[in-house]
């Protein structure tokens, strides 16, 4: 059975929105981690907004980009009630019974099901106990506004267990969490 792994670029004040602000911090350590993370993934799960952005960008990248072949060929699942057609190669739309469909995806996947961005989807998956791991690359910036990973109405409180942490250079920290066992 696969793990559902959430991966986020996040500011100190919790913003995950439009992460162009991360570009000045990009370095070999972050690139290596993102490569490891993608190497363990056997499927991508995304919300519609993230899917639309990635579907517009990745197919245009050539073979010069080492991640393009992987991103364009990996199975992709997009949760949406409004998307009518998924045009990015190897994409499937999940329109209904999301909890059951995601659980089935985890059960039939030998490896990680990776979620990039998709804050609303993260909150939904977390509220339904479907998240197995959370990888946060925390950047030393305070943005003040933007979409936050943990919205004020995220649902009931939940505890996390820190499973690993390491500096990534430039003040960026990788924090890896798993849901804490219930008491």
Secondary structure, DSSP 8 states (H G I E B T S, - for coil): --EEEEEEEEETT-B-SSGGGGGGG--HHHHHHHHHHHHHEEEEEEEHHHHHHHHHHGGG--TTSTTHHHHHHSEEEEE-SS-----STTEEEE-S-HHHHHHHHHHH-SSEEEEES-HHHHHHHHHTT---EEEEEEES---SSS-BSS-TT--S---EEEEEEEEEETTEEEEEEEE----
